[in-house]
Amino acid sequence: MSTADAILRGARPDRLRRADVIHPFHGVIVTGERPRSVVDRAWAYTRVMPADGWFSHSTAARLLGLPLPRVLERGPLHVTVAGDSCRPRGVGVVGHQRDLSEPAWGTAHLRVSSGEHVPLRVATAGACLVTVASQVGLPDLVALTDAARLVADARATADIDRMLRHSSRRAGCAALRRALALSEPGVRSRAETHLRLTLARAGLPQAVVAPPTATPLGELHPDLAWPDFGVLVEYEGEGHRTNPRQFAADLGRFDAFGDAEWSTVRATKDDLYKDSRRLILTVSRRLRARGWRPTRPVRSDMPPIAVP
């Protein structure tokens, strides 16, 4: 509760200074455990959040379950208010003033650590992407757009279009427009977006995202594929290596693609975020062997497009 509410209910000031009372934000008290998750912290802050405030930027992305660079997975809460309101201030909070097309936020019922579902005012998909555009580069904004379209499907695309249509002169809209042009439906992770962008930037032909592919195991959906040339790429994340069940499934998929006469290239985290040369040259070589004829040189010497 807020400190003011606690005093109105009869709490003495010295009681609020005891060790079992936590002050996650100025004017907010919590008893018991310190708020752990971003939902916990957001719910605590609502006790003092301005009446027209809503969670935006990377905070909204985290609350909506969208992928962010590791450096943004923690940090202060971002809260936006209307342009004629006072910007929120305080330790653990970054305040913003913004007039976006309405509605810029909706009520999301999210689960706190105690198991309850609580209402939070969170940016819509379009407003989230417009505001977070100031915090991330284009590859990550594309990944966020891919994820929003995957999670919310047509609703996210419609909201992004609405935001661009009615807020076209606002900061972030130009970057979001570029990201939307590069976005592809069906991409299932941030790394897979970066994989697609890395290969396209190198000058390889545009890949198809998760196409239905007939194999002896039935219909499978590779991460990226060039059906005209029978080449595909599968991204192997950390879970693919450390989870025995996932590792066994990956081996089965790899064999099934081979039995269906697909040339399969496996990509790793290091291929994306440390050195992409092996990946680019291998995919290029496989495509050439299957009949692709490039119209421009393939570039394998560029630095990674993003950080983990």
For each residue, the residues with C-beta under 8 A, 3 or more apart:
1: 5 6 9 28 29 47
2: 5 6 27 28 29 47 48
3: 6 7 16 23 27 28 29
4: 7 8 27
5: 1 2 8 9 47
6: 1 2 3 9 11 16 29
7: 3 4 10 11 13 16
8: 4 5
9: 1 5 6
10: 7
11: 6 7 15 16
12: 15 16
13: 7 16 17
14: 17 18
15: 11 12 18 21
16: 3 6 7 11 12 13 21 29
17: 13 14 21
18: 14 15 21
19:
20: 31 32
21: 15 16 17 18 29 30 31
22: 29 30 31 32 33 34 35
23: 3 26 28 29 30
24: 28 30 34 35 41 44 45 92
25: 28 44 45 48 90 91 92 93
26: 23 48 90 91
27: 2 3 4 47 48
28: 1 2 3 23 24 25 44 45 47 48
29: 1 2 3 6 16 21 22 23
30: 21 22 23 24 33 34 35 44
31: 20 21 22
32: 20 22
33: 22 30 36 113
34: 22 24 30
35: 22 24 30 40 41 43 44 113
36: 33 40 113
37: 40 41 112 113
38: 41 42 59 62 63 77
39: 42 43 63 110 111 112 113 118 120
40: 35 36 37 43 44 112 113
41: 24 35 37 38 44 45 77 92
42: 38 39 45 46 55 59 63 77 110 120
43: 35 39 40 46 112 118 120
44: 24 25 28 30 35 40 41 47
45: 24 25 28 41 42 48 49 77 79 92 93
46: 42 43 49 120 121
47: 1 2 5 27 28 44
48: 2 25 26 27 28 45
49: 45 46 53 79 88 121
50: 53 79 81 85 86 88
51:
52: 81 82 85
53: 49 50 79 80 81 85 88 121
54: 60 79 80 104 105 121 122 123
55: 42 59 60 63 77 78 79 80 105 120 121 122 123
56: 59 60 78 79 80 96 98 105 123 127 128 131 132
57: 60 61 78 80 94 96 123 128 131 132 134 135
58: 61 62 68 72 75 78 132 135
59: 38 42 55 56 62 63 77 78 79
60: 54 55 56 57 63 64 78 122 123 127 128 131 132
61: 57 58 64 66 67 68 72 128 132 144
62: 38 58 59 65 66 68 73
63: 38 39 42 55 59 60 108 110 120 122
64: 60 61 108 122 123 125 128 148 151
65: 62 147 151
66: 61 62 128 144 147 148 151
67: 61 143 144 147 189 190
68: 58 61 62 72 73 136 140 144 190
69: 72 73 136 140 306 307 308
70: 73 307 308
71: 307
72: 58 61 68 69 75 135 136
73: 62 68 69 70
74:
75: 58 72
76: 92 93 94
77: 38 41 42 45 55 59 92 93 94
78: 55 56 57 58 59 60 93 94 96 131
79: 45 49 50 53 54 55 56 59 88 93 94 95 96
80: 53 54 55 56 57 95 96 97 98 104 123 131
81: 50 52 53 85 86 87 88 95 96 97 98
82: 52 85 97 98 99
83: 97 98 99
84:
85: 50 52 53 81 82 97
86: 50 81
87: 81 95 96 97
88: 49 50 53 79 81 93 95
89: 93 95
90: 25 26 93
91: 25 26
92: 24 25 41 45 76 77
93: 25 45 76 77 78 79 88 89 90
94: 57 76 77 78 79
95: 79 80 81 87 88 89
96: 56 57 78 79 80 81 87 131
97: 80 81 82 83 85 87
98: 56 80 81 82 83 104 131 170
99: 82 83
100: 104 127 130 163 167 170
101: 104 162 163 165 166 167
102:
103: 106 124
104: 54 80 98 100 101 123 124 127
105: 54 55 56 121 122 123 124 127
106: 103 121 122 124
107: 119 120 121 122
108: 63 64 119 120 122
109: 117 118 119 120
110: 39 42 63 117 118 120 122
111: 39 115 116 117 118
112: 37 39 40 43 115 116 117 118
113: 33 35 36 37 39 40
114:
115: 111 112
116: 111 112
117: 109 110 111 112
118: 39 43 109 110 111 112
119: 107 108 109
120: 39 42 43 46 55 63 107 108 109 110
121: 46 49 53 54 55 105 106 107
122: 54 55 60 63 64 105 106 107 108 110 128
123: 54 55 56 57 60 64 80 104 105 127 128 131
124: 103 104 105 106 127 128 159 163
125: 64 128 129 148 152 155 156 159 160
126: 129 130 156 159 160 161 162 163 164 176
127: 56 60 100 104 105 123 124 130 131 159 163
128: 56 57 60 61 64 66 122 123 124 125 131 132 144 148
129: 125 126 132 133 141 144 145 148 160 163 172 176 179
130: 100 126 127 133 163 167 170 171 172 173 176
131: 56 57 60 78 80 96 98 123 127 128 134 172
132: 56 57 58 60 61 128 129 135 136 141 144 172
133: 129 130 136 141 171 172 175 176 179
134: 57 131 171 172
135: 57 58 72 132
136: 68 69 72 132 133 140 141 144
137: 140 141 305 306
138: 141 142 175 178 179 182
139: 142 143 193 194 197 305 306
140: 68 69 136 137 143 144 190 306
141: 129 132 133 136 137 138 144 145 175 176 178 179
142: 138 139 145 146 179 182 183 193 197
143: 67 139 140 146 147 187 190 193 194
144: 61 66 67 68 128 129 132 136 140 141 147 148 179
145: 129 141 142 148 149 160 176 179 180 183
146: 142 143 149 150 183 184 185 187 193
147: 65 66 67 143 144 150 151 187 189 190 193
148: 64 66 125 128 129 144 145 151 152 156 160
149: 145 146 152 153 156 157 183 185
150: 146 147 153 185 186 187 188
151: 64 65 66 147 148 156
152: 125 148 149 155 156 159
153: 149 150 156 157
154: 157 158
155: 125 152 158 159
156: 125 126 148 149 151 152 153 159 160
157: 149 153 154 160 161
158: 154 155 161 162
159: 124 125 126 127 152 155 156 162 163
160: 125 126 129 145 148 156 157 163 164 176 180
161: 126 157 158 164 165
162: 101 126 158 159 165 166
163: 100 101 124 126 127 129 130 159 160 166 167 173 176
164: 126 160 161 167 168 173 176 177 180
165: 101 161 162 168
166: 101 162 163
167: 100 101 130 163 164 170 173
168: 164 165 173
169: 173
170: 98 100 130 167 173
171: 130 133 134
172: 129 130 131 132 133 134 175 176
173: 130 163 164 167 168 169 170 176 177
174: 177 178
175: 133 138 141 172 178 179
176: 126 129 130 133 141 145 160 163 164 172 173 179 180
177: 164 173 174 180 181
178: 138 141 174 175 181 182
179: 129 133 138 141 142 144 145 175 176 182 183
180: 145 160 164 176 177 183
181: 177 178
182: 138 142 178 179 197
183: 142 145 146 149 179 180 187
184: 146 187 196 209
185: 146 149 150 209
186: 150 209 210
187: 143 146 147 150 183 184 192 193 196 209 210
188: 150 192 210 223
189: 67 147 192 193 235 237
190: 67 68 140 143 147 193 194
191: 194 195 235 237 269 272
192: 187 188 189 195 196 209 223 224 235
193: 139 142 143 146 147 187 189 190 196 197
194: 139 143 190 191 197 198 272 273 305 306
195: 191 192 198 199 223 224 233 235 267 272
196: 184 187 192 193 199 200 207 209 224
197: 139 142 182 193 194 200 201 305
198: 194 195 201 202 272 276 279 280 304 305
199: 195 196 202 204 207 224 233 279 280 283
200: 196 197 204 206 207
201: 197 198 299 302 305
202: 198 199 276 280 284 298 299 300 302
203: 294 296 297 298 299
204: 199 200 207 280 283 284 287 298
205: 226 287 292
206: 200
207: 196 199 200 204 224 225 226 233
208: 211 224 225 226 227
209: 184 185 186 187 192 196 223 224
210: 186 187 188 221 222 223 224
211: 208 221 222 225 227
212: 219 220 221
213: 219 220 221 222 225 232 257 260 262
214: 218 219 260
215: 218 219 220 253 256 257 259 260
216: 256 259 260
217: 220 252 253 256
218: 214 215
219: 212 213 214 215
220: 212 213 215 217 253 256 257
221: 210 211 212 213
222: 210 211 213 225 232 233 234 257 262 264
223: 188 192 195 209 210 232 233 234 235
224: 192 195 196 199 207 208 209 210 232 233
225: 207 208 211 213 222 231 232 233 262
226: 205 207 208 229 230 231 232 287 290 292
227: 208 211 230
228:
229: 226 286 287 290 291 292
230: 226 227 261 262 263 290
231: 225 226 262 263 264 265 283 286 287 290
232: 213 222 223 224 225 226 257 262 263 264 265
233: 195 199 207 222 223 224 225 264 265 266 267 279 283
234: 222 223 250 253 254 257 264 265 266 267
235: 189 191 192 195 223 266 267 268
236: 240 241 250 266 267 268
237: 189 191 240 241 269
238: 241 242 269
239: 242 243 246
240: 236 237 243 246 247 250
241: 236 237 238 247
242: 238 239
243: 239 240 246 247
244: 247 248
245: 248 249
246: 239 240 243 249 250
247: 240 241 243 244 250 251
248: 244 245 251 252
249: 245 246 252 253
250: 234 236 240 246 247 253 254
251: 247 248 254 255
252: 217 248 249 255 256
253: 215 217 220 234 249 250 256 257
254: 234 250 251 257 258 264 266
255: 251 252 258 259
256: 215 216 217 220 252 253 259 260
257: 213 215 220 222 232 234 253 254 260 262 264
258: 254 255 261 262 264
259: 215 216 255 256
260: 213 214 215 216 256 257
261: 230 258
262: 213 222 225 230 231 232 257 258
263: 230 231 232 286 289 290
264: 222 231 232 233 234 254 257 258
265: 231 232 233 234 279 282 283 286
266: 233 234 235 236 254
267: 195 233 234 235 236 271 272 279
268: 235 236 271 272
269: 191 237 238 272 273 274 308
270: 273 274 275
271: 267 268 274 275 276 278 279
272: 191 194 195 198 267 268 269 276 279 304 306
273: 194 269 270 304 306 307 308
274: 269 270 271 304
275: 270 271 278 304
276: 198 202 271 272 279 280 300 302 304
277: 280 281 300 301
278: 271 275 281 282
279: 198 199 233 265 267 271 272 276 282 283
280: 198 199 202 204 276 277 283 284 298 299 300
281: 277 278 284 285 298 300
282: 265 278 279 285 286
283: 199 204 231 233 265 279 280 286 287
284: 202 204 280 281 287 288 294 298 300
285: 281 282 288 289
286: 229 231 263 265 282 283 289 290
287: 204 205 226 229 231 283 284 290 292
288: 284 285 291 292 293 294
289: 263 285 286
290: 226 229 230 231 263 286 287
291: 229 288
292: 205 226 229 287 288
293: 288
294: 203 284 288 297 298
295:
296: 203
297: 203 294
298: 202 203 204 280 281 284 294
299: 201 202 203 280 302
300: 202 276 277 280 281 284
301: 277
302: 201 202 276 299 305
303:
304: 198 272 273 274 275 276 307
305: 137 139 194 197 198 201 302
306: 69 137 139 140 194 272 273
307: 69 70 71 273 304
308: 69 70 269 273
